[in-house]
Amino acid sequence: MRRDYVHGHHRRERQRLHDQAGALVDLLHGDTKYPKGSRVLEAGCGVGAQTVTLARRSPGAAFVSIDVSAASLAAARRAVDLARLDNVEFHQADILDLPFASASFDHVFVCFVLEHLSDPAGALARLRGMLKPGGTLTVIEGDHGSTYFHPDSAAAHAAIQCQVALQAEAGGNALLGRQVYPLMVGAGLEDVRVSPRMVYVDASRPDLVDSFTKKTFIAMIEGVRHSAIAAGLTTTRRFSAGIRDLRRATRADGVFCYTFFKGVGRTVVSSRPSRSAA
Amino acid sequence: MRRDYVHGHHRRERQRLHDQAGALVDLLHGDTKYPKGSRVLEAGCGVGAQTVTLARRSPGAAFVSIDVSAASLAAARRAVDLARLDNVEFHQADILDLPFASASFDHVFVCFVLEHLSDPAGALARLRGMLKPGGTLTVIEGDHGSTYFHPDSAAAHAAIQCQVALQAEAGGNALLGRQVYPLMVGAGLEDVRVSPRMVYVDASRPDLVDSFTKKTFIAMIEGVRHSAIAAGLTTTRRFSAGIRDLRRATRADGVFCYTFFKGVGRTVVSSRPSRSAA
């Protein structure tokens, strides 16, 4: 697994991830609740932006949250402590080399992680192996190709494309959201159901203009400015024009659209030969 | 108003519009119902694909459906007769030159029409003038820039771009959906609320693969093949490659996404000075 994280690990990025979680909690996680007594693996918890939401929404479930980055885990632990949650256990571990027995979890949750992996199919297959029969696997991913806005702007699309290119260079795929369904089916999950979660932002929704368009999306693109210029993907001038045009879409007559994809599938409850014969 | 209709007026196109309406009825019209006794203007009814749905869902409302094309109106009349509906009256008329008294309708409905007009803002302002105080105006439009799919394909995007270019040449805008909010606010409507209606299609939804991706969207793009080649926008080979790649997205591991935008706004109920002062 590639350890490069296109967004970086700075404090501003941690704040962005927490802002993002705040704005999108209901849209993305409103329908995720795990029953009392269930053991849930959160694979790739990062700084804990989703961990806090998950653990709070399912207080009776026991979460095991893993990440490859010790620094991210430390931040996640602090976030969980700050939220006074005691149903999360953290482990530093790689999704492709999990230190758990197979079929040892009731559910698996993976959010904004597959997009950063060079082998998302392999990762999903391994995560599926962690599930007990009948357990669910939940995947949430964005898709930068779902971004469009008014006024339209080639410069803004080019700035977004810098992020897509850098993420691809690091072995990831910023357009992964649309592939959640085939990836989950390919990993052998059953009853896969994918639903798009579109964030539509116009001036009648000032909270989303601020928390999503500005503080989540534009902040994310702005975050690759230096890497993109250093990599020769753009110039200071062109990148600034793109950011300016993205900001233009946050004005009173502007519109901004982005879509996340959430998939839920389950492992087959193995039927016994005697039963199938019956 | 331009009278060129980018999709043409052939029988196959009429069938496509009816298939489209069938597939999308709930998604687009499920929340549109007009009260008994209300008088509703449907502006640009075309072949009646929406008229039948509207009139059936609001049996107590009286619809006045207009279109500039006599041929389309005749088809719409047949569709309404076939559905045994008696609450629709047809008039051949131009949105920019309406033969009705101002403030003579309780509600106005306009669907897949603004995208074909060179002055959508002017059309909306005129339609707003038809409304009694407190009446609602409903707008539904697609946006071809909201189209993305898996596997991704530059050839498929180029084929879609042919449709966008032809529509622009005819004075329209195939990317209008994202502008519904600013257009409605600009036309002086109040309490404008726009909601995206995203059509997400994967193999777990075979009805949509057939009725939407194949029979609505790909059929629409396929419909501009000859005009696009004649206009020098593409070649037979490149266009065919684009259609082939769009079809590729209808296979078991394919995904297709498209978004419509629905806006509802109302005219102000003029407040009397005595009341504001109270």
Interface residues (C-beta under 8 A of the other chain):
Chain A: D143 G145 S146 Y148 F149 H150 D152 L175 R178 Q179 Y181 P182 V185 G186 V192 R193 V194 S195 P196 M198 Y200 D202 A203 S204 A252 D253 G254 V255 C257 T259
Chain B: D143 G145 S146 Y148 F149 H150 D152 L175 R178 Q179 Y181 P182 V185 G186 V192 R193 V194 S195 P196 M198 Y200 D202 A203 S204 A252 D253 G254 V255 C257 T259
